[in-house]
Amino acid sequence: MGQGPAAGIVEPPWSHLLAYADKLTLAPASCGAADVHALRAAGLGDEQILDGVQVAAYFNYINRIADALGVDLEPGMAPAPPGGGAVDG
């Protein structure tokens, strides 16, 4: 873990938590206890792990609701590029 989009930009152990949030977003069925153990081994506490998971899960949940209902983007927000990913701006 720790090899996600934040690797090299964000210092461990936070890069590990961000990589896990990425995994939770892209492949939630592949997440499990082994990931939590790895986050603990990287130096994160249970409260930090829980907070990170809740934030990632909440944003995933809200985005899926908005997508399912066809909610328009807020003014000034650009749509994601084809294939996903962050938009600079």
C-alpha positions in Angstrom: 0.0 0.0 0.0 1.1 3.6 -0.3 1.6 3.4 -4.1 -1.5 5.3 -5.1 -1.8 8.7 -6.7 -0.5 10.5 -3.6 2.7 8.5 -3.4 5.7 10.9 -3.6 3.5 13.9 -2.9 2.0 13.0 0.5 4.2 11.6 3.3 3.5 8.2 4.9 1.5 7.2 6.7 -1.1 9.5 5.0 -0.1 8.3 1.5 -1.0 4.8 2.6 -4.5 6.0 3.8 -5.0 7.9 0.5 -4.0 4.8 -1.5 -6.5 2.8 0.5 -9.2 5.4 -0.2 -8.4 5.0 -3.9 -8.7 1.2 -3.6 -12.0 1.6 -1.7 -13.3 3.9 -4.5 -12.2 1.7 -7.4 -12.5 -1.8 -6.0 -14.4 -1.9 -2.8 -15.0 -5.6 -2.8 -11.2 -6.2 -2.6 -10.9 -4.2 0.6 -10.7 -6.1 3.9 -9.0 -6.7 7.2 -5.5 -7.2 5.7 -5.7 -3.6 4.4 -6.6 -2.4 7.9 -3.7 -4.3 9.3 -1.3 -2.8 6.7 -2.6 0.7 7.6 -1.9 0.0 11.3 1.6 -1.3 10.4 2.2 2.0 8.5 1.6 3.9 11.7 -2.1 4.8 11.6 -4.4 4.4 14.5 -7.9 2.9 14.4 -9.6 6.3 14.7 -7.5 7.7 11.8 -8.3 4.7 9.6 -12.0 4.9 10.5 -12.1 8.7 9.7 -10.4 8.1 6.3 -12.7 5.2 5.4 -15.8 7.2 6.4 -14.8 10.2 4.4 -14.0 8.1 1.3 -17.2 6.1 1.6 -19.4 9.1 2.1 -18.0 10.9 -1.0 -18.4 7.7 -3.0 -22.0 7.3 -1.7 -23.0 10.9 -2.5 -21.3 10.9 -5.9 -23.2 7.7 -6.8 -26.5 9.2 -5.7 -25.8 12.4 -7.8 -24.9 10.3 -10.8 -27.9 8.1 -10.5 -30.3 11.1 -10.3 -28.5 13.1 -13.0 -27.7 16.0 -10.6 -25.9 18.8 -12.5 -22.5 19.9 -11.4 -22.1 23.1 -9.4 -21.4 26.2 -11.4 -17.7 26.5 -12.2 -17.0 22.8 -11.9 -15.7 21.1 -15.0 -16.8 17.5 -15.8 -14.3 14.7 -15.3 -12.3 13.9 -18.3 -13.2 10.6 -20.2 -11.9 7.7 -18.2 -12.1 9.6 -14.9 -9.4 11.3 -12.9 -9.0 14.7 -11.4 -9.6 17.9 -13.3 -7.0 20.7 -13.0 -8.4 24.1 -12.5 
